[in-house]
Amino acid sequence: MQTPVQILKKYWNYNNFKPLQEDIISSILKKEDTFALLPTGGGKSICFQVPALINEGICIVISPLIALMQDQVQSLQKKGIKAIALTSGIKYTELDTLLDNCIYGNYKFLYLSPERLQQDIVKERIKQMNVSLIAVDEAHCISQWGNDFRPSYKKIKILKTLKPTVPTIALTASATPTVLSDIILQLDLFQPKIFKSSFARKNLGYTFLKTNDKFYKLRQILTKQPGSSIIYVRNRKSAIDISGTLTNWGFKSTYYHGGISMEEKNKRFELWSQDKIQVMVATNAFGMGIDKPNVRTVIHLNIPESIESYFQEAGRAGRDGQKSYAILLKSDGDVTTVRNQFITILPKVDFIKIVYKKLCNYFQISYGEGENTAHPFNFNHFCKTYKFNSLVTYNALKTLDQNSIITFTQRYIKRSNIHITASSQDVIFYLEQYPQYAMVIKAILRTYGGVFDEEIEINLSQIVQKVGTTEQEAVKILKEVEKSGLLSFNHLKTDAEIIFLKPREDDRAINTIKHHIIKHNEVKVNQVESMIELVQNDSLCKSKQLLHYFGEKDLTDCGICNVCRNSKKQIKNDRSEIQSKILQLLSQQNLSSRQLLEKLTFSKEVTLDIIRFLNEHNIIKINSDNKYQLIKKD
């Protein structure tokens, strides 16, 4: 049997492990359930890949992102290691063959999404596999008190039933003590060995800058720090617009969001990874699995919803250990905006009761009926019918989903998509020929700046309100224009599916989950308010604030965040003032150190240190009366 270090050298060409990696691997090899809490860039994947290569059998890895799975599988395959990912889109017959390969083909790694794990064929074949290890990556997704909660993660512990003697390792880069305990409970880990590395990043300067002109400051930062950068923004439109602005300024920039095709995402990521493009402007879709070592700056133009989100995104800077910066630009009104965006949209218990009752009425489900029935669902039509706020209603439906009252599946993420494939001149010429279509097309052009660049989602309800027509008429116009070849238009009337998991019970159904809803909302509010406190508190080291949030104690100032840098400047200014006062007093009369301390109101230690400095540098001296006097220059 090869040792962990031999495996590390053979496949990764490293001679030594990073901190805690070897201890984690040793725990797994002893068949202990294990929890690895390592910061971004701490080398989590090696912690389960090395012991899996040592042991006989296959390692099952549960991962939340297809791109992350594919990246790790490709990396393993390049090393000559047999690995496979069962992503969505695989046909049943192909899935059957791939699962057989995992049983008989000597594969070492099987990557699954938590959703794929729920399929009966997958569970049945796992029973037949010689499984050596279960690894749950981004394990914070299982905790309802963490960030990025995914209901499907709660069903992962089925693996404990299928393979009760196989050790499990949970891995994450961000978890508070509360979230850590919840993960252990949800995964049913048995007396896990917990390995937690400090989240301190000595090379990363957290900087929170107040400015009334974020664009001016952004340009200044990117000019001063010309290395690879990520700029995080709130939405897709901002990503497109800001990237365009940067390009106009002369920076090499592109953008990344959830609406871009996978092919285009990969292309843009490669250009940025190879430093052919300096700046990636992105929504939070540009997240887990980003492993570029030489990112010099990560810039947030908006306040994130939680410290967990901020910490993971900021942590993508400086993975190579070189000096780097995580910069958040703040301005008046940002705090109100983030509260409106993440707190005011939280659904309260009474509203969830109303939504649930109306949902049952919408599908004409009688009291005591409806269990396990599935229904195509037009979300926008539902909100319009009952005059519900769409954001609060969406969160209400997600809450019902998370608590197993319904399954709310977004079958189509985009409801109405448009891409103008012709040039702007051709469009203008066409509208001159067909003026009856002009108002709808021009409203879209004015509202969506990126419509010539790629297919984007549009809010058709908003467009028809602007031009004073009906949605039906707008769809008819766009389909007519599509026939001319000027644009492509995709209009989906059904954007989701609702499955009722329990019989209709109205208020009684919601009362059983009432406590959880209240607790969940409290956690969300606390997350937002903790992030606001981090942004606003400029009296305490930013790194200490972050580390305290994640439960670390006995902390020291980082010395490189904006609070510490300002403190250093203040100390320097204070020393200069003290020195000036000492010299002024001694110009009037000779004084002992005790007399100087009595006349000055500054720190005793700092004052004595400055007196010693002045004496050592022959600016003052001690006379025969044991008093200090100025040394006269010739």
Salt bridges, closest charged atoms under 4 A:
GLU32 OE2 - LYS193 NZ 3.85
ASP33 OD2 - LYS160 NZ 2.86
ASP96 OD1 - ARG125 NH2 2.35
ASP100 OD1 - ARG125 NH1 2.79
GLU115 OE2 - ARG150 NH2 2.88
ASP120 OD1 - LYS123 NZ 3.76
GLU124 OE2 - LYS127 NZ 3.23
GLU138 OE1 - HIS140 ND1 3.85
ASP148 OD2 - HIS140 NE2 3.79
ASP241 OD2 - LYS237 NZ 2.83
GLU264 OE2 - ARG268 NE 2.92
ASP275 OD1 - LYS292 NZ 2.66
ASP291 OD1 - ARG319 NH1 2.44
GLU313 OE1 - HIS300 NE2 2.73
ASP320 OD1 - ARG296 NH2 2.74
ASP332 OD1 - LYS210 NZ 3.15
ASP334 OD2 - LYS214 NZ 2.76
GLU454 OE2 - HIS257 NE2 3.21
GLU454 OE1 - ARG268 NH2 3.72
GLU457 OE1 - ARG236 NH1 3.98
GLU471 OE2 - ARG415 NH1 3.42
GLU480 OE2 - LYS483 NZ 3.23
GLU497 OE2 - ARG411 NH2 2.97
GLU505 OE2 - ARG508 NH1 3.95
ASP506 OD1 - ARG504 NE 2.68
GLU529 OE2 - ARG339 NE 2.87
ASP538 OD2 - LYS330 NZ 3.28
ASP538 OD1 - LYS542 NZ 3.18
ASP557 OD1 - LYS544 NZ 3.30
ASP609 OD2 - ARG575 NH2 3.05
ASP609 OD1 - ARG612 NH2 3.85
